[in-house]
Amino acid sequence: MKISLGAKTLAQPAPVWAVGAFDEDGKPNAMIAAWGGICSSDPASVAVALRPSRHTYGGIMRHKAFTISVCPAPLAAEADYLGMVSGGKVDKFAATGLTPTTSDVVNAPYVDEFPLIVECKLSHTLELGIHTLLIGRIVDVKCDDDKLIDGKFPDPEKILPLIFSPGSRAYHTVGDKIGQGFDIGKKYLKK
């Protein structure tokens, strides 16, 4: 029997993304955001929801660009820290030992140690209560070459992306591949 849990942010899983931007003074900064996902395939775009009170938000609005660094499980503690403190008060990169790398295609930094990077130009914003939805047009995606399938696509089993469970506030990672998309359901197609 299913039990009603009410109108809460319990959709699962949520990504653990380090959203990178230069702050208003040009200093590299990154924060963890879990409210996000792909929102368009043409133009290729992602959406991430941030509170305007966050230090990173001001930098994104000023520079009209941001990056998403997909956090890998082995760096969960570093990722968690990026979401615990404000870049307006501390240098998160110095504190964690992570390396800010300036994108070569947008005016924003990314976390070099994180294996998958999505580089975006801010294309739209939408006010949604306490969050603002930021839509980024994807300019480029970078991935560590040893984390690719056939040199073409990111491999989630090698990247081990962190995922977040909003209710329990726990981090997890992805499991094993269970089948090929647009293939395992073929048994239900009418012949």
RARA-V976656 format. One record per pair of residues at least 4 apart in sequence whose C-alpha atoms are under 7 Angstrom apart, sorted by the first residue. I is the first residue (numbers start at 1). J is the second residue. If there is no record, write none. Layout:
I&J ; I&J
This chain:
9&166 ; 10&166 ; 10&167 ; 12&165 ; 13&163 ; 13&164 ; 13&165 ; 14&34 ; 14&35 ; 14&163 ; 14&164 ; 14&165 ; 15&34 ; 15&36 ; 15&162 ; 15&163 ; 15&164 ; 16&32 ; 16&33 ; 16&34 ; 16&70 ; 16&71 ; 16&162 ; 16&163 ; 16&164 ; 17&32 ; 17&33 ; 17&34 ; 17&68 ; 17&69 ; 17&70 ; 17&71 ; 18&30 ; 18&31 ; 18&32 ; 18&33 ; 18&68 ; 18&69 ; 18&70 ; 18&71 ; 19&30 ; 19&31 ; 19&32 ; 19&33 ; 19&66 ; 19&67 ; 19&68 ; 19&69 ; 20&29 ; 20&30 ; 20&31 ; 20&66 ; 20&67 ; 20&68 ; 20&108 ; 20&109 ; 20&110 ; 21&28 ; 21&29 ; 21&30 ; 21&56 ; 21&59 ; 21&60 ; 21&65 ; 21&66 ; 21&67 ; 21&108 ; 21&109 ; 22&26 ; 22&27 ; 22&28 ; 22&29 ; 22&59 ; 22&108 ; 22&109 ; 23&27 ; 23&28 ; 23&29 ; 23&56 ; 23&58 ; 23&59 ; 24&58 ; 24&59 ; 24&62 ; 28&100 ; 28&109 ; 29&56 ; 29&87 ; 29&92 ; 30&56 ; 30&82 ; 31&56 ; 31&82 ; 31&83 ; 32&79 ; 32&82 ; 32&83 ; 34&164 ; 35&48 ; 35&49 ; 36&47 ; 36&48 ; 36&49 ; 37&46 ; 37&47 ; 37&48 ; 38&45 ; 38&46 ; 38&47 ; 39&45 ; 39&46 ; 39&47 ; 40&44 ; 40&45 ; 40&46 ; 41&45 ; 43&137 ; 44&137 ; 44&138 ; 45&135 ; 45&136 ; 45&137 ; 45&138 ; 46&135 ; 46&136 ; 46&137 ; 47&133 ; 47&134 ; 47&135 ; 47&136 ; 48&133 ; 48&134 ; 48&135 ; 49&131 ; 49&132 ; 49&133 ; 49&134 ; 50&57 ; 50&131 ; 50&132 ; 50&133 ; 51&130 ; 51&131 ; 51&132 ; 52&57 ; 52&131 ; 52&132 ; 55&86 ; 55&87 ; 55&88 ; 56&60 ; 57&61 ; 58&62 ; 59&63 ; 60&64 ; 60&65 ; 60&66 ; 63&107 ; 64&121 ; 64&122 ; 65&106 ; 65&107 ; 65&108 ; 65&120 ; 65&121 ; 65&122 ; 66&108 ; 66&119 ; 66&120 ; 66&121 ; 67&108 ; 67&109 ; 67&110 ; 67&117 ; 67&118 ; 67&119 ; 67&120 ; 68&110 ; 68&117 ; 68&118 ; 68&119 ; 69&110 ; 69&111 ; 69&114 ; 69&116 ; 69&117 ; 69&118 ; 70&114 ; 70&115 ; 70&116 ; 70&117 ; 70&161 ; 71&75 ; 71&79 ; 71&114 ; 71&161 ; 71&162 ; 72&76 ; 72&114 ; 72&159 ; 72&160 ; 72&161 ; 72&162 ; 73&160 ; 73&161 ; 73&162 ; 73&173 ; 75&79 ; 76&80 ; 77&81 ; 78&82 ; 78&96 ; 79&83 ; 80&84 ; 81&85 ; 82&92 ; 86&90 ; 87&91 ; 87&92 ; 91&95 ; 92&96 ; 93&97 ; 93&98 ; 93&99 ; 93&100 ; 94&98 ; 98&111 ; 98&113 ; 99&111 ; 99&112 ; 99&113 ; 100&109 ; 100&110 ; 100&111 ; 100&112 ; 101&109 ; 101&110 ; 101&111 ; 101&112 ; 102&108 ; 102&109 ; 102&110 ; 103&107 ; 103&108 ; 103&109 ; 103&110 ; 106&119 ; 106&120 ; 106&121 ; 115&143 ; 115&144 ; 115&159 ; 116&142 ; 116&143 ; 116&144 ; 117&141 ; 117&142 ; 117&143 ; 118&138 ; 118&140 ; 118&141 ; 118&142 ; 119&138 ; 119&139 ; 119&140 ; 119&141 ; 120&136 ; 120&137 ; 120&138 ; 120&139 ; 121&136 ; 121&137 ; 121&138 ; 121&139 ; 122&134 ; 122&135 ; 122&136 ; 122&137 ; 123&135 ; 123&136 ; 123&137 ; 124&134 ; 124&135 ; 125&132 ; 125&133 ; 125&134 ; 125&135 ; 126&132 ; 126&133 ; 126&134 ; 127&131 ; 127&132 ; 127&133 ; 128&132 ; 128&133 ; 143&147 ; 143&154 ; 145&151 ; 147&154 ; 147&155 ; 147&158 ; 147&159 ; 148&152 ; 148&153 ; 148&154 ; 148&155 ; 149&153 ; 149&154 ; 149&155 ; 155&159 ; 156&160 ; 156&161 ; 157&176 ; 160&173 ; 160&174 ; 161&173 ; 161&174 ; 162&171 ; 162&172 ; 162&173 ; 163&171 ; 163&172 ; 163&173 ; 164&169 ; 164&170 ; 164&171 ; 164&172 ; 165&169 ; 165&170 ; 165&171 ; 179&184 ; 180&184
